[in-house]
Amino acid sequence: MLRQTAQNEWVANAEIRLESGETWVLNYYIQSVNSGEGITLYGLKIEKSTPEGVLFESEETGSITESYDEALIMAKAFAKGSVPPVVLLEMADEWYSEIEENSLLLLT
């Protein structure tokens, strides 16, 4: 079985400054992978690097949606909140949990 290669599309970046004076740059990407069945799946990737571009940390969600627009909204929201790579998976899980809870409330 061939491993599918994800294509990364840069969406936004955020700069964070710690109390210690350190500065980090966070880059947010949408990853797209063709499922092999004619369906494109999307996920997110966040990279944390120094202002000079030295990569320090990176995390990916894997394929989490078939909707490009949904992935774009999530990437922009995470960039606005300066979500770091270390909590990406937790935040994506919370994102979908809230959507599910809101959907259930609409049905009742």
C-alpha positions in Angstrom: 0.0 0.0 0.0 1.3 3.4 -1.0 1.4 6.1 1.7 -0.4 9.2 0.5 1.6 12.4 0.6 -0.1 15.4 2.2 0.0 18.7 0.4 0.4 21.7 2.7 -1.3 25.1 2.0 -0.2 27.9 4.2 -3.1 29.8 5.8 -1.8 32.2 8.4 0.8 32.8 11.0 1.0 34.2 14.5 3.9 35.5 16.5 4.0 34.9 20.3 6.3 36.5 22.8 6.9 34.8 26.1 7.5 36.7 29.4 11.1 35.5 29.1 11.5 37.6 26.0 11.6 34.6 23.6 9.7 35.0 20.3 8.1 32.2 18.3 6.4 32.1 15.0 3.5 29.8 14.5 2.5 28.8 10.9 -0.9 27.2 10.2 -1.5 25.0 7.2 -4.3 23.0 5.7 -3.2 19.6 4.6 -5.0 17.8 1.8 -4.7 14.1 0.9 -6.5 12.3 -1.9 -8.2 9.3 -0.4 -7.6 7.3 -3.6 -11.4 7.1 -4.1 -11.7 10.5 -5.7 -12.3 12.2 -2.3 -10.0 14.8 -0.9 -9.6 14.8 2.9 -8.3 17.8 4.9 -6.5 18.2 8.1 -4.4 20.8 9.9 -0.7 21.3 10.6 1.0 23.8 12.9 4.7 24.6 12.9 6.5 26.5 15.6 9.8 28.1 14.6 12.2 30.8 15.6 11.8 34.2 13.9 14.8 33.1 11.8 12.9 30.1 10.5 14.5 27.3 12.5 11.7 24.7 13.0 11.3 23.7 16.7 8.0 21.8 16.8 5.4 20.5 14.4 2.0 18.7 14.8 -0.6 17.4 12.4 -4.2 16.3 12.8 -4.3 13.9 9.9 -7.4 13.8 7.8 -10.3 15.1 9.8 -12.8 16.5 7.3 -14.0 16.3 3.7 -14.7 20.0 3.8 -12.0 22.5 2.7 -14.1 25.4 4.1 -14.4 23.7 7.5 -10.6 23.1 7.6 -10.0 26.8 6.6 -12.3 28.1 9.3 -10.6 26.0 11.9 -7.1 27.0 10.8 -8.0 30.7 10.9 -9.6 30.4 14.3 -6.6 28.5 15.7 -4.2 31.2 14.2 -6.3 33.9 15.7 -6.0 32.2 19.1 -2.3 31.4 18.6 -2.9 27.7 19.2 0.6 26.0 19.5 1.4 22.6 18.0 1.5 20.9 21.4 -2.2 21.3 21.9 -3.4 21.0 18.3 -4.9 17.5 18.7 -6.7 18.4 21.9 -8.1 21.6 20.4 -9.3 19.9 17.2 -11.0 17.3 19.4 -12.7 20.1 21.4 -13.7 21.8 18.2 -15.6 18.7 17.0 -17.0 18.0 20.4 -18.6 21.5 20.5 -20.0 21.1 17.0 -21.5 17.7 18.0 -23.0 19.2 21.2 -24.5 22.1 19.4 -26.0 19.8 16.7 -27.6 17.7 19.4 -29.1 20.9 21.1 -30.6 21.9 17.7 -32.3 18.5 17.4 -34.0 18.7 20.8 
